[in-house]
Amino acid sequence: MKRLKHLTILLVLLFVFLYSASFAQAAYGSTITVTSTQNIPYGWMIKSSSTFAGTTTYTLIDLNGAPYGATQNVTSTFNIPSGWVIKSSSTFAGITTYTLLNLNGAPYGATQSVTSTYNMPYGWMIKSSSTFLGTTTYTMVNLNGAAVGSTQNVTSTFNMPAGWLIRSSSTFAGVTTYTIVKAA
């Protein structure tokens, strides 16, 4: 009987420990400081780094679970998760900071302006672009979730998703605009 009582207490303590440990999982925006960038988990990125007494430390940030439209500043594009793009970047004192934008979960027809098409997710296309003081800004449109028969005007056929066809095109002032239609 005494053994059964001890076993019950042990099981209760084990259950409490496992239950509380489940809340220790990282969530979007969580940070951790490390001294190595080896084996960074998917969705974690380098937010900043610093060197003191010959040792470099890195602050990592978790981008997993971010809502559509979330932005995050990082100092490296290493390990950028799918669906995140570079919205803009700036350099100060030799350190480049990238503002990343999450495009995952966007509704059909959503548009976003970015300065890089690096890591552009499936189903997003360039609707238009403009250049000012040497920086090109791309307005991208989300085609995911479109109904059959939907149309969009784009200025590039790069990254056209399956089921979309070019209905027509026209060129004005050196810019070709394509009217595309969702066929299937």
N, C-alpha and C positions, 0 to 999 in steps of 0.2 A: 504494500500500500504506500509506503514511504517512497519507493522508487517511482511509482506511478505519479505521485505528487511532484517529485523533482523533474520527471520527464515532462509533465504538463507545464510547469514553470519555464523550463528550458524552451519548449515549443512556443509558448507565448512570447518570451523574450526574442526568440528568433523571428517570429512573425512581426513584432514591433520593429526590429532592426531592418528587416527587408522592406517593410512598408515605408519607413522613414527614408531609406536609401533611394526608393523610387522617386522621391521628390528632389533628389540631388542632381537629376539630369539637367544638362544645359538646355537653354532655350534661346530663341532669337535675341541677339544683343548681349548675351553673356560673354564675358571676357576671362582670359586666363593669361598669366605671364609665364613664359618658358625661356629656356636658354638654347633651344635647338628648333629648327624648322623641319626636321626629319619626321616623316609619318604624320603630318598634319591631317586630321580627319576631313572627309568631304564636307564642304560647306563652311569651313573655318578659314579665315584669312588673316594676314598680318595687318593689324590696325596701326601699329607703330613699333619702333625699335629704338633702343638707346644703348650706348656703350659706356661702361664705367670700369676703370681699373683693368682694361683688357678683356672684359666679359660683356658680350652683347646679349641683351634680353629683348624678347619680342612679346608684345601684347597681341594676342590672337582674339578674334571676335567671331562668334557663331552667327552665320547668316541663315541657317536652316529655320524654316517655319515663318519667314518674313512675309508680311502681306504684300499684295500687288502695290507697286508704287513706292515701296520703302526705299530709302537711300541710306548709304553708309560710306563714310570716308575711310580709305585704306591707303597704305603706302606701297603696296605691291599688288600686281595682278596675278601673282602666283596662286594657283588653286582656286581660281574664280569659278563658282558653281554655274551650272547651266541655268539660263534664264536671267542672269545678271549681266548688265552691259555697263560700259563706261559712259556716264552721263556727261562728265566734264573732268578736267584735270588742271592742276595749277602747281607751279614750282616756286618754292621759297627757300632761300638759304641752301640750295642744292638738293632739297628733298621734294620729290614729286608726290602730291596727294591726289588720289583718284576718287571721285565721287561715283559710286556704283549705284545702279538703279535696278530694282527687281521687277521683271516683266511677267513673272509667273502668275497665273490666275487672272490675267487681264480679260475683260469682256471683248467680244468681237467689235471691231471698229475703233478700239482705243488707240490713241496716238501719244507718242512720247518723242521729245527732242533729245538727241544724244550727239556727242562729238566723235564717236567711234562706232564702227559696225563690228568690232571685234566681239566674238562670242554671241552674235545675234541669234536668238532662239528660233526654232522652227516655227513657221507660220507668220513671222514678222517680215515686212518688206519696207523698202524706202519709198515713202510717199512723195517727198521733195527734199531738196537740200539747198543750202545757201552758204556762201563764204564771206566772212567779214574779218578783216585784218589777219588774214592767213589761217583762220580757223573755220573749218567746214562743220556746219551743224546739219544733221540729218533728222528729218521728221519721219518717224517710222509708224506703221499702222499694223495692227493685229488682225490677221485673217482667220485665226482659229475660231471655230464655232459658227462660221457663217452658214446661212441657209443656201441651198441650191438656188441659183439665179442671182445671188448677190453680186454686185459689181464694185470695183474700186479703181481709182486712178493712181498709178505709181510711176516713178521715173526710172526704175531699174527692175529688171527681171531676176536679179540675184535673190536667191532664197525663196523662189516661188514654190508654194506647197503643192502636193499632189492634188489633182482635181480642179485646179484653176487653169484657165486658158486665156490667151491673149485674144480679145475680141477685136481691138483696133489700136492704132497708134497714130500719133501726130507729132510733128516737130515744129517748135517755135523758138526762135532766138537760140538755136543750138541745143535745146533741151527736148528730148523725146519723152512724151507722156504715153503710157500704155494703159488702155482700159482693159481690165481683166475681169473675168466672170467665173463664178463657182459653178462648174458643170456637174460635178458628182460629189 
